[in-house]
Amino acid sequence: MRLAIEELIQKWLAENPNERLPGAGEPLNLDEYFRWPEDLRLAYSLLKNSGHVPEEVELLREIGQLKQRLAESTDELTRSELGRRVQEQEVALNIRLERNRRR
């Protein structure tokens, strides 16, 4: 199997000599991959390579955006609503993280 994959890579490289891939010539950093739970590695890797992120990362981004809006807001009603949404998303994130720890 490994030989077949290497042959495919060599064939592609021969057909696309001017293609410059991100990270070409640099060693792979697999630290992040091995930090993921073993049963989720393949799924997370596929999601990452296709431009998607785990729900936890998406929640972190959303929390960051909500906190930014909260910091910029001057209206008390808006601040109250944003604060509530931040708390809801933090609870959702903590629940997901706890589920992952228990696996």
Secondary structure, DSSP 8 states (H G I E B T S, - for coil): -HHHHHHHHHHHHHH-TT---TTTTS----HHHHHS-GGGHHHHHHHHHTT---HHHHHHHHHHHHHHHHHH---HHHHHHHHHHHHHHHHHHHHHHHHHHH-
